[in-house]
Amino acid sequence: MSSIAFTAWGYEVSYLELISAITSFTGVWLGTTGKRITWPWWALSSALYMVFFYQVELFASAALQIVFILAAVWGWRDWAPTGAVPGALSQRIRIYWALGTIVSVIALTPLLSHIGAAATWSDAFLLIGSLVAQILMVYEKVESWILWLIVDAAGTVQYALLGYWFTAVLYAAFTAIAVLGWKRWHDTYSH
């Protein structure tokens, strides 16, 4: 799977990265609709991206995929067969989640630096921010999409700076999808 599918912007896109991107895009898109079928797609894309991120030494991003696979099982089990029923967090709980996210990123960054990760602060944020967003999504909270928007924008920048252009473009698309997901879930919650 590490053979080259095509070259884009001078970057060689492997079959592994290509298939990971397609399955991931499908899973995220389905998530905006609140359909339960999003979870198997998420699990598959996470397993594929775990291998890709490990190969390119983005260890926190690779570890995050394990969390995504577990969350996919959790989401599949907990979402109703008819899909998500979005709700919102209280202001106090939002503050707790935000503070927990910030403290966790600060704590994880030195560890990533110590093990020689290709990125530290940004990869720590992608790991922790994605973990929190995923948990909020499993709990069907509208705020998950706002956090996904921030995480995906940060991922776009990180992968572009590291030269993983295909994945950077995918994360740019995820950023736009997060806006759509927030709108759809907010509209559903508001009615």
Secondary structure per residue as TSV (DSSP state, phi and psi in degrees):
chain	resnum	aa	ss	phi	psi
A	1	M	-	360.0	-7.0
A	2	S	-	-90.0	2.2
A	3	S	S	-72.0	158.8
A	4	I	E	-84.3	127.3
A	5	A	E	-83.1	-44.9
A	6	F	E	-167.4	170.9
A	7	T	E	-112.9	130.5
A	8	A	E	-130.8	127.3
A	9	W	T	55.1	34.9
A	10	G	T	77.4	5.5
A	11	Y	E	-109.2	129.9
A	12	E	E	-83.2	117.1
A	13	V	E	-93.7	118.0
A	14	S	E	-77.7	161.4
A	15	Y	H	-60.1	-36.2
A	16	L	H	-61.8	-48.0
A	17	E	H	-65.0	-40.2
A	18	L	H	-63.0	-49.8
A	19	I	H	-66.5	-37.8
A	20	S	H	-59.6	-45.2
A	21	A	H	-64.1	-43.7
A	22	I	H	-64.1	-46.7
A	23	T	H	-67.9	-36.1
A	24	S	H	-66.9	-45.4
A	25	F	H	-58.4	-43.7
A	26	T	H	-61.1	-46.1
A	27	G	H	-62.9	-43.8
A	28	V	H	-66.5	-42.9
A	29	W	H	-59.7	-45.8
A	30	L	H	-62.0	-32.6
A	31	G	H	-61.0	-34.3
A	32	T	H	-65.7	-25.7
A	33	T	H	-84.8	-10.3
A	34	G	T	74.4	15.8
A	35	K	-	-81.6	138.9
A	36	R	T	-63.4	-26.2
A	37	I	T	-64.0	-12.3
A	38	T	H	-57.8	-34.2
A	39	W	H	-66.4	-44.3
A	40	P	H	-62.4	-37.1
A	41	W	H	-63.7	-41.3
A	42	W	H	-63.0	-43.3
A	43	A	H	-62.9	-45.6
A	44	L	H	-62.9	-48.3
A	45	S	H	-64.3	-35.6
A	46	S	H	-66.5	-40.4
A	47	A	H	-62.6	-42.0
A	48	L	H	-68.1	-45.5
A	49	Y	H	-67.4	-28.1
A	50	M	H	-58.9	-45.3
A	51	V	H	-64.9	-45.8
A	52	F	H	-59.9	-50.8
A	53	F	H	-63.9	-36.0
A	54	Y	H	-63.7	-42.1
A	55	Q	H	-61.2	-32.7
A	56	V	T	-100.2	14.0
A	57	E	T	63.8	31.1
A	58	L	-	-97.7	79.1
A	59	F	H	-66.3	-38.1
A	60	A	H	-66.9	-40.0
A	61	S	H	-65.4	-36.8
A	62	A	H	-66.0	-45.6
A	63	A	H	-63.3	-36.3
A	64	L	H	-58.4	-33.2
A	65	Q	H	-63.5	-31.4
A	66	I	H	-63.6	-42.9
A	67	V	H	-61.5	-42.5
A	68	F	H	-62.3	-39.2
A	69	I	H	-64.5	-45.5
A	70	L	H	-62.8	-40.9
A	71	A	H	-64.9	-33.7
A	72	A	H	-63.9	-40.8
A	73	V	H	-65.0	-43.9
A	74	W	H	-62.6	-47.0
A	75	G	H	-63.6	-43.1
A	76	W	H	-60.2	-41.3
A	77	R	H	-70.8	-39.8
A	78	D	H	-91.9	-27.6
A	79	W	S	-72.7	142.8
A	80	A	B	-64.7	153.6
A	81	P	T	-55.9	-25.0
A	82	T	T	-83.1	-8.6
A	83	G	B	112.9	-170.0
A	84	A	-	-71.8	148.7
A	85	V	-	-121.8	89.2
A	86	P	-	-60.6	143.7
A	87	G	B	-137.2	-176.3
A	88	A	-	-129.9	154.7
A	89	L	-	-83.3	154.6
A	90	S	-	-74.4	160.3
A	91	Q	H	-59.1	-41.3
A	92	R	H	-62.9	-44.4
A	93	I	H	-66.6	-36.7
A	94	R	H	-58.0	-44.0
A	95	I	H	-63.0	-42.8
A	96	Y	H	-60.6	-45.7
A	97	W	H	-62.6	-42.3
A	98	A	H	-64.2	-47.2
A	99	L	H	-63.7	-42.0
A	100	G	H	-61.5	-38.4
A	101	T	H	-64.2	-48.3
A	102	I	H	-62.3	-47.9
A	103	V	H	-62.1	-40.6
A	104	S	H	-65.7	-40.1
A	105	V	H	-63.3	-44.2
A	106	I	H	-61.6	-39.1
A	107	A	H	-73.1	-34.7
A	108	L	H	-78.9	-31.2
A	109	T	H	-55.0	-48.6
A	110	P	H	-62.4	-34.1
A	111	L	H	-63.3	-45.4
A	112	L	H	-62.5	-38.4
A	113	S	H	-64.0	-41.9
A	114	H	H	-63.3	-37.4
A	115	I	T	-87.8	1.9
A	116	G	T	81.6	31.7
A	117	A	-	-62.9	151.3
A	118	A	S	-66.8	-24.0
A	119	A	-	-144.3	150.8
A	120	T	S	-116.7	-74.1
A	121	W	H	-58.1	-48.1
A	122	S	H	-67.3	-40.5
A	123	D	H	-69.4	-36.0
A	124	A	H	-62.7	-43.8
A	125	F	H	-64.3	-41.6
A	126	L	H	-62.3	-39.8
A	127	L	H	-65.7	-55.4
A	128	I	H	-69.3	-46.4
A	129	G	H	-60.3	-41.7
A	130	S	H	-67.3	-39.3
A	131	L	H	-60.1	-47.4
A	132	V	H	-64.7	-45.4
A	133	A	H	-60.6	-40.2
A	134	Q	H	-66.0	-43.1
A	135	I	H	-61.2	-45.5
A	136	L	H	-62.6	-34.1
A	137	M	H	-69.2	-41.7
A	138	V	H	-59.8	-39.2
A	139	Y	T	-80.1	3.8
A	140	E	T	63.5	41.1
A	141	K	B	-97.5	134.0
A	142	V	T	-57.0	-34.7
A	143	E	H	-61.4	-19.5
A	144	S	H	-57.2	-38.8
A	145	W	H	-71.2	-32.0
A	146	I	H	-66.2	-44.0
A	147	L	H	-67.3	-38.5
A	148	W	H	-59.2	-39.6
A	149	L	H	-58.5	-46.5
A	150	I	H	-66.9	-46.0
A	151	V	H	-62.7	-45.2
A	152	D	H	-66.3	-37.1
A	153	A	H	-64.2	-42.2
A	154	A	H	-64.6	-39.7
A	155	G	H	-63.5	-39.2
A	156	T	H	-57.0	-47.7
A	157	V	H	-65.7	-47.2
A	158	Q	H	-59.2	-50.0
A	159	Y	H	-68.4	-32.5
A	160	A	H	-66.6	-45.5
A	161	L	H	-63.3	-31.9
A	162	L	T	-84.5	-4.9
A	163	G	T	86.8	12.3
A	164	Y	-	-92.0	72.5
A	165	W	H	-62.7	-39.2
A	166	F	H	-64.6	-44.3
A	167	T	H	-69.1	-33.1
A	168	A	H	-62.8	-42.6
A	169	V	H	-64.6	-40.6
A	170	L	H	-59.1	-45.3
A	171	Y	H	-67.7	-30.8
A	172	A	H	-64.1	-41.3
A	173	A	H	-64.5	-39.7
A	174	F	H	-60.4	-36.7
A	175	T	H	-61.0	-45.1
A	176	A	H	-66.3	-40.0
A	177	I	H	-64.8	-35.2
A	178	A	H	-61.7	-37.5
A	179	V	H	-62.0	-45.4
A	180	L	H	-63.0	-43.9
A	181	G	H	-60.8	-44.1
A	182	W	H	-60.2	-45.5
A	183	K	H	-63.1	-47.2
A	184	R	H	-62.2	-46.6
A	185	W	H	-69.2	-38.7
A	186	H	H	-63.8	-43.8
A	187	D	H	-63.0	-39.5
A	188	T	H	-65.7	-43.7
A	189	Y	H	-66.8	-35.8
A	190	S	H	-70.6	-20.8
A	191	H	-	-91.5	360.0
